[in-house]
């Protein structure tokens, strides 16, 4: 994860150059004696000071941005501090020596072999300055990483609650209850054994909804058991008009966002015709490290006022746990949604 550094947050390129220009002037006035005795001395001293300030600050900034991409403050803070400070100090001393060689030769005509002794004496000052800059970047980097992590956690809580509310509402909305109770009332008279099984499946379904409402992720095997209860109720209602095939073997460390598969099946039933003339086929299969929910395309001609909020909610939830995006494939023949299978370590 990339945590923006000081340059990203506080400086445009123009402000960055201006800041170095002011800092260079400050260094001349405090540390370079005789720099203001004439214009030529001042310009040489200023260019000398500016080259050191610019290379020090810009180089450390680039190292900071690179390390932010490679090492996480949240996951490995101690490792990040050690590597960052060592990298800053190593770069600072190397850059300081090279820029001093350059300045001695360009402005005074002194070769590196002759300027080495003078440069060595000034290295401790470079180390002190570099260490101070390192502390500034390290402290600010940790603070911004912590702040962003906290904001993401809060955002996750809000969106997870919204998603769970949406999923819970989809389960207990009046249409679902009305259809389920209608099916149950018919079964009570026609097939009492099936009616008992239907009641048990409905009980398992609602128990899962209540148990998972406070969980961010659930084991895939639990989700599949829930889906089997859900699809049993759907197939009892639609009979041969709906074909659902589940071909997934869940590993112990496979996890998923709760009720996400249910919502994808619900969307397929909601937006497609389900009839004897046009039966709906839905399959759930593993596709590499993803789960694919796929149905044949036979869209309803009327009554589709969907805003796709359900799919949007699923996409937002998975984005917090995996960098792999949800993939949607839509053709004239079929519609498929692939969601990543999350592992136990991601939980």
N, C-alpha and C positions, 0 to 999 in steps of 0.2 A: 504494500500500500504506500502511495506517495503522500508524504506530509509536506506541504509547501513550506519553504524556508523563509528567512527574513526578506530576501530579495523578492520572492513572490508576493509577500504580504505587504511590504512597506515601500519597496522601491520599484519605480520604473527604471529603464536603462538611463534616462536623463538624470533622474534623481540620484542614481547610484554614482554616476560620474561626478555630479556636483558634490556629493558627500565626500568622495575621495579628494576632490579639489580643495575643499575646505579643510579636511584632515591634513592634507599635504602642507597647506599654509601654516596650520597650527604646529606641525612638527618642525618646520623651518624656524619659526619664531622662538621655539623653546629649546631646540637641540642643536641647530646648525649655527655656530657662531660665525659672524662675518658674512652671512648670506645676504645681508641687506646693505652692504657697503657700496655697491653699485648695481646697476641694472643687469649687467652680464652675470655677475655672481648670483643674483637673485633668480634669474631665469634658469641657470644651470642647476642651482640647488632645488628649485621648484620642480623641474623635470625629473631630477634624481629622486626627490621625495615622492612625487606622484607615481613614478614607475614602481616604487616599492609598495606603496599603499594599494595601488590598483591590482598588482599581481597577487599580493597577499590576500586581500579581501575577495577578489573574484575567484581565485583558485580554491580557497576554502569554501566559498559559496557553492561552486560546482561539485566539490567533493561531498559536501553536505547533501546536495540534491541527489547525487548518485547513490550514496549510502541509504538515503530515505527510500529509494526504490528497491534496494537489495535487502535491507535489514529492518525489521519492524521494531519500533519503540515499545509497543505493547507486549509482543511475544518474547523478545529477548533484550530487555533494557540494559542489563549489565554488559552483555556482549557489544551492544551498540555504543555504549559510552566508551569502552576500552578501545574499540576499533576506530571510532570517530576521533578521539583525542590523539591516538598514535598517528593516524592518517594526517590530521591537521598539523601536528608538530613536524612530522617527516616532510610534508610538502612545504611548510613554512620555511624551514631551514634550507632546504634544497633551492627553493625559489629565491630566497634572500641571497644566497651565495651567487647564483647565476646572474641575478639582476645587478648585483654589486660588481661582478666581473665586467658585465656589459657597460655599466656606467663609468667605471674607472678607465676603461679603454676608450669609450666614445668621447668623454669630456676631458680626460686628463692624458690620454695616450699611454696609460700604464697597462702593461701586459698582466695576465692573470698570475703568473709566477711572482711578479713584483707586488701585486696588491693583496696577495693571500694573507699576509700577516696582519694587515689592517682589517680585513674582513673577519678573520677569526676573532679578533678582539670585540667586534660588535655583534657576534652571534648570540651571546647571552641576552642582549636587549631584544633581539628578534624572537628568542624563545619565550621571554616573558610576555611580549605582545601577542604572540601566537597562542600562548596558553590562555590569555584573557579572552581572545576572540573565540577560542575553542569552548570555553565555559559558556560564553554568551550563546553560541549556536547550539550547544548541547542542552542548556537549560530551556531555551526557546523551543527547540525541536521536541523535547519531552513534553513541554506544556501544551504545544499545539496538538501533538499526537494524543495526549490524554483528553484534551478538550474535544477533539474530533471523535474519539472513541466514545466519550460520554454522550455526545450529541447523537451519534449513530445508535447507541443503545436505547436512548429515549425515543428516537424515531421508530426503532424496531418495535418497542413496546406499543406505541400508538397504532402503528400499522398492523401489528399482530392482533391487537384487540379488535380493530376494524375488520380484519380478515376473519377472525373467529366469529365475530358477530354475524358477518355475512354468511359464513358456512352454517352456523347454528340456525340462522333465519331460513336458509334454504332447506334445512332438514325439517323444521317444524312449521313451515308456512301453511296456511289453510288449505292450499291446493294439494300439498303432499299428504296432509292428514286426511283430507276429504277422500282422496283417491284410495289411500291405504285402508281407511275404514269401510269404504264401499266394497273393496275386494274382500275384506275380512267378513263383512256381513253376508256376502254370497257364500263364502267358504263354510261358515257356521252351519248353513242349511245343507250344502251340497257335499262337503268333505270335512268332517270334524277333525280328523287327524291332521289334515293339511292346515286347518284353521289354527290348531295348537302350535304347529311348527311356525306358521306365519307370525303368531303372537310372540314366540320366542325370538325369532329373527328381528322383529321390531324392537323387542326389549333390548337385545344385544346392540342394535343400531343406536338407540338413544343413550344407552349406557356408555358407549364409546364416545359419542358426542360430548357427554358431560365430563367423562374422564380426561379427554384430550384438550379441553377448552383452555387449560392453563399451561399447556406444553407447547414449546416452540417447534420441536421435532418429535416424531414417534418412530418406533421400529417399523420397518417396511412390512414385516410379517404381521404386525398388529393391524396395520392399514389394510392389508390384503384380506384379513379376516373380516374386517368391517365392510369392505367392498363386496365380499361374498354374501353377507347379510343383506346389503343394499341391493345387489343385483338379483338376489332371490326374490325380493319383494317386487322389483320391477318386472321380472320375467313371469311372476305369478299374475301380475296385472295385465301384461301385454301378451302373454303366452307365446305362440309361435311367431308373433309379429316382431319380436325382439330377440336377437341372438347375441349373447355376450360370451366371449372366450377369454379366459385368464390363463396365461402361460408364463408364470413368473416363479422362480425359486429364489426366495429371499435369504441372504446371508445374515449371520448374527450381527454384523456391523453395518448393515444397510439401514439408513434412516430416510425419512421423507417428511415434508410439511403435512400436518394432519388434515385429512379430508380433501386434499388436493385432487386425488384420483376421483373421488365422488363428484366433485364439482365438474370435472371434465366429462364424466359420463352423463351427468345431469344436463350439461350444455348440449351434448350430442342428441339426447332425447328431446330436449326442448326445441332445438332449431331444425330438426329433420322430421320428415313424415314417418310415422310408424303405423303400418297397416298390413293387412294380408296381401294386398297387391304389391306393396313396397315395404318388405320387412327391413328393419334396421340391423346392421351388423356392427358390433363393437368388439374390438380386440385390445387386450392389454398384454404387452410383451416387453421383455428386456431388449434394448438395442444398444449394445456395447455397455457403457456406464450410464445409460439413461433408461427411463421407462417411457414407452410409447403407447398412448391411447389413440386408437385409430377407428374411424367409422366411415362407411360408404356415404357419399354425398347425395342427398335427396331433400333439399331445403324446402321448408314450408313456404307456400306462396303468400300467406297472410299471417298476421299476428306476431311478426318478429320485430319487437321494439327494443332489442337488446343493446345495451351500451357497453358490453364486454367488460363490465367492472370485475366480474369473477376472475377472468383470465388475467386482468391487470393486477389484481390482488395477489394471485399466485406468483406472477412474475416478480413482484416486489418482494415477496417473502423469500423466494429462492435466491434472489440477488444478495441477501444478507448472509447466506451460507455457502454459496458457490459462485465462482467467477464464470462458470459455464452458463451461458444464457439458455432460457427456454426456447425451443425451436418449434415453429409452426409451419406445417407443410399443407398447402391447400391446392388441390387439383379439381378437375371436373369429376373425377372418379371417387376421390376420398379426401378426408380431412384428418390430419394427425397432429398431435401435440407431444413433444418429447420434453420430459422434465428430468433434470439430473438426479441420480441416486446419490444421496449424501452418506458419508461414512461416519463412523462413531467419533473419530477425532474432530470432525467438523461440528459435532453436537456441542 
